[in-house]
Amino acid sequence: MVHADEKLARRAINAALDAAQQVDRLMSIYHADSQVFRLNRDGVLQPDPQLLAVLEQARGLSLLTDGAFDISVQPLWHAYSVAAARGTLPDAQQQDRALALVDWRGVKSSKSRIELARPGMAVTLNGLAQGYAADVALAAVHAHGIEHALLDTGEFAARGRKHGQPWTLGVRAPRDPQALAATLHLDGRAMATSGDYEMAFTPDYLHHHIFDPKAGCSPPQLASVTVLAHSAMLADGLSTACMVLGADKAMALAARLPGLDLLAIDKAGRAWRSAGFPPETA
């Protein structure tokens, strides 16, 4: 954050932290008092408006990507996590049981009620909540009159510049945490990256935390996708969806959606850049 008034800047930072922490309190799959945890436990919930806003985005992404984005994949994640704790993978029967519970259409929501259509269904907002937290944190900063800030909640949202220069970010190389696959200047859009390395269940990265909702396993082609979009929540969700879609469909999506650009890298290190993805910095 760049601002001449240190006291104002500190108030803005605290407001941004409060806004991001509120998202975590609502949407964590781990905290017993979060709304998502309670929805997964009880199958029904009277929702907070912020949760409804994220669910609306989730539904829109599911429609846009023909189900490649699906918040109801949590039973698959649970099945793989339990098996990984035993040093194995789910067997076919376990995988089929989990897959039978995956269907984004079964998450029914209205202003007064969210309901999961079948017992055992569960949702995860890990593909949207970090981006949404960046958006609301940036809004909190702006409400304090801060014109130049870069917010990092795991995804990035920015406004203005850093001492007259664009905010500059690096994209991690999927197979080397010390190397960069790209370095770019932010152009007013938010940035999010999804990668198979973030939580891998097997050393070959073929099984990881991102699931193809139709196949019931991890998508095989891509190692990472970095998305630029006009909101961090949209960038967050589409980076996950594009991992599932694969390079060709992801590039086609970027070509038809205004303001969307992406960098996709496959497991062999080959890269695809959409037409508007920023060039490498000098």
C-alpha positions in Angstrom: 0.0 0.0 0.0 1.3 3.5 -0.9 -0.1 6.5 1.0 1.3 9.7 2.6 -0.8 9.5 5.7 0.5 6.6 7.8 -2.4 6.6 10.3 -5.0 6.5 7.5 -3.0 3.7 5.8 -3.0 1.6 9.0 -6.7 2.1 9.4 -7.2 1.0 5.8 -5.0 -2.1 6.3 -6.9 -3.1 9.4 -10.2 -2.7 7.6 -8.9 -4.8 4.7 -7.8 -7.5 7.2 -11.2 -7.5 8.9 -13.0 -7.8 5.6 -10.8 -10.8 4.5 -11.1 -12.5 7.9 -14.9 -12.2 7.8 -14.9 -14.1 4.5 -12.8 -16.9 6.2 -15.2 -16.9 9.2 -18.1 -17.4 6.8 -16.6 -19.8 4.2 -14.0 -22.0 5.8 -14.6 -25.7 5.4 -12.7 -26.3 8.6 -14.1 -23.9 11.2 -17.1 -25.4 13.0 -18.8 -22.1 13.3 -18.5 -21.1 9.6 -21.6 -21.1 7.4 -20.0 -23.5 4.9 -19.1 -26.0 7.7 -22.6 -25.8 9.1 -24.2 -26.2 5.6 -22.1 -29.3 5.0 -23.0 -30.7 8.4 -26.7 -30.0 8.4 -27.6 -29.8 4.7 -29.5 -26.6 5.2 -28.6 -23.0 6.2 -30.0 -19.5 6.6 -27.4 -17.7 4.6 -25.4 -14.5 5.1 -25.6 -12.2 2.1 -21.9 -12.5 1.4 -22.2 -16.3 1.1 -25.1 -15.8 -1.3 -23.0 -13.5 -3.5 -20.3 -16.2 -3.7 -22.8 -18.9 -4.4 -24.3 -16.8 -7.2 -20.9 -16.5 -8.8 -20.3 -20.2 -8.4 -23.6 -21.0 -10.2 -22.7 -18.6 -13.0 -19.3 -20.2 -13.4 -20.8 -23.7 -13.5 -23.2 -22.6 -16.3 -20.4 -20.8 -18.2 -18.1 -23.8 -18.1 -20.6 -26.5 -18.6 -20.0 -27.8 -15.1 -16.2 -27.8 -15.2 -16.4 -25.5 -12.1 -18.4 -27.2 -9.4 -18.4 -26.3 -5.7 -20.0 -29.7 -4.8 -16.7 -31.6 -5.4 -16.0 -31.7 -1.6 -16.9 -35.4 -1.3 -14.2 -36.2 -3.8 -11.6 -34.1 -1.9 -12.6 -35.9 1.3 -12.3 -39.3 -0.2 -8.8 -38.6 -1.6 -7.7 -36.9 1.6 -8.8 -39.9 3.8 -7.1 -42.3 1.4 -3.9 -40.2 1.2 -3.6 -40.3 5.0 -3.3 -44.1 4.6 -0.7 -43.7 1.8 -3.1 -44.8 -0.9 -5.8 -43.6 -3.3 -9.6 -44.2 -3.1 -10.6 -47.5 -4.7 -13.2 -47.5 -7.5 -16.1 -48.0 -5.2 -15.1 -45.2 -2.9 -14.5 -42.9 -5.8 -17.9 -43.8 -7.3 -19.7 -43.1 -4.0 -18.1 -39.7 -3.8 -18.8 -38.9 -7.4 -22.5 -39.7 -7.1 -22.7 -36.8 -4.6 -21.2 -34.2 -7.0 -23.8 -32.0 -8.8 -23.7 -28.2 -8.6 -27.4 -28.2 -9.5 -28.1 -29.8 -6.2 -27.0 -26.7 -4.3 -30.3 -24.8 -3.9 -30.2 -21.3 -2.7 -32.5 -18.3 -2.1 -32.2 -15.2 0.1 -33.6 -17.1 3.1 -32.3 -20.6 2.6 -29.5 -22.8 1.2 -30.2 -26.5 0.9 -28.2 -29.4 -0.4 -30.3 -31.8 -2.4 -29.0 -35.1 -1.1 -27.6 -36.4 2.2 -23.8 -36.6 2.0 -23.5 -33.7 -0.4 -20.9 -31.0 0.6 -19.5 -27.9 -0.9 -16.2 -26.2 -0.9 -15.7 -22.5 -1.7 -11.9 -22.8 -1.8 -12.0 -22.0 -5.5 -13.7 -18.6 -4.9 -13.3 -17.5 -1.3 -9.7 -16.3 -1.5 -10.5 -14.2 -4.6 -13.7 -12.8 -3.0 -11.6 -11.9 0.1 -9.2 -10.0 -2.1 -12.1 -8.1 -3.7 -13.7 -7.1 -0.4 -10.4 -6.2 1.1 -9.6 -3.9 -1.8 -13.1 -2.4 -1.5 -12.3 -1.7 2.2 -9.0 0.0 1.3 -10.7 2.1 -1.4 -13.4 3.2 1.1 -10.6 4.7 3.2 -9.5 6.8 0.2 -6.4 4.7 -0.6 -5.7 4.9 -4.3 -2.6 2.7 -4.6 -2.6 -0.8 -3.1 -1.9 -4.4 -3.8 -3.8 -7.0 -1.9 -2.7 -10.7 -1.5 -5.1 -13.2 0.0 -3.6 -16.1 -2.0 -5.1 -14.3 -5.1 -4.2 -10.7 -6.0 -6.3 -7.6 -6.4 -4.7 -4.1 -7.0 -5.5 -0.5 -7.7 -3.3 2.3 -8.7 0.5 2.0 -8.9 3.6 1.6 -6.8 5.5 4.9 -6.7 4.4 5.6 -10.3 5.2 2.2 -11.6 2.8 -0.7 -12.3 2.4 -3.4 -9.6 4.6 -6.3 -10.8 3.9 -10.0 -10.0 5.6 -13.2 -10.8 4.0 -16.5 -11.8 5.6 -19.5 -10.2 7.0 -22.2 -12.4 4.9 -25.3 -11.6 7.8 -27.6 -11.0 10.3 -25.2 -9.3 9.1 -23.0 -6.4 12.2 -20.9 -6.8 11.7 -20.1 -10.5 9.2 -17.9 -12.3 7.2 -18.9 -15.4 6.3 -15.3 -16.1 6.7 -11.8 -14.7 4.1 -9.2 -15.5 2.8 -5.8 -14.8 -0.8 -5.7 -13.5 -3.0 -3.6 -15.8 -5.9 -3.0 -13.4 -7.1 -6.5 -13.4 -6.9 -9.1 -10.6 -4.8 -12.2 -10.9 -5.2 -15.8 -9.6 -3.3 -19.0 -10.2 -4.3 -22.6 -9.7 -1.7 -25.3 -9.8 -1.5 -29.1 -9.3 1.5 -28.5 -6.9 -0.6 -26.7 -4.3 -1.9 -30.0 -2.8 -0.8 -33.1 -4.6 -1.9 -36.6 -3.4 0.8 -38.4 -5.4 4.4 -37.3 -6.2 3.7 -37.4 -10.0 1.1 -34.6 -9.6 -1.5 -36.7 -11.4 -3.8 -36.7 -8.4 -4.2 -33.3 -6.7 -6.8 -31.1 -5.0 -8.5 -30.0 -8.3 -11.1 -32.4 -9.6 -12.9 -32.9 -12.8 -16.5 -33.1 -11.6 -17.5 -35.4 -14.4 -14.6 -37.8 -14.2 -14.2 -37.9 -10.4 -10.4 -37.5 -10.6 -7.9 -34.7 -11.3 -7.6 -33.3 -14.9 -4.5 -34.8 -16.5 -3.1 -32.1 -18.8 -2.3 -28.8 -17.1 0.1 -28.1 -14.2 -1.1 -24.5 -13.6 -3.4 -21.8 -14.9 -3.0 -18.1 -14.2 -6.0 -15.9 -15.0 -6.4 -12.1 -15.2 -10.0 -10.8 -14.8 -11.8 -7.8 -13.6 -12.5 -9.3 -10.2 -10.3 -11.6 -8.1 -13.2 -13.9 -7.4 -13.8 -14.4 -11.1 -10.1 -14.9 -11.7 -10.0 -17.4 -8.8 -12.9 -19.5 -10.1 -11.8 -19.4 -13.7 -8.3 -20.5 -12.9 -9.8 -23.6 -11.3 -12.2 -24.2 -14.1 -9.6 -23.8 -16.8 -7.4 -26.5 -15.1 -10.4 -28.8 -15.7 -11.1 -27.6 -19.2 -7.6 -28.0 -20.5 -5.6 -25.7 -22.7 -7.7 -25.7 -25.9 -11.0 -25.0 -24.2 -9.5 -22.5 -21.8 -8.0 -20.5 -24.7 -11.4 -20.6 -26.4 -13.0 -19.3 -23.3 -10.5 -16.5 -23.0 -11.1 -15.5 -26.6 -14.8 -15.0 -26.1 -14.9 -13.4 -22.7 -14.0 -9.6 -22.6 -11.4 -8.8 -20.0 -10.3 -12.4 -19.4 -6.7 -13.5 -20.2 -4.7 -16.5 -19.1 -1.4 -18.4 -19.1 -1.7 -22.2 -19.1 1.2 -24.5 -18.5 1.1 -28.2 -19.0 2.9 -30.9 -17.1 5.6 -31.0 -19.7 6.3 -27.3 -19.3 4.6 -26.1 -22.5 2.8 -22.8 -22.2 -0.2 -21.2 -23.9 -0.9 -17.4 -23.6 -4.2 -15.8 -24.6 -3.9 -12.7 -26.9 -4.2 -10.1 -24.2 -2.0 -11.7 -21.5 0.6 -9.1 -20.6 4.0 -9.4 -22.2 7.1 -10.3 -20.1 8.5 -7.3 -18.1 12.0 -6.2 -19.1 
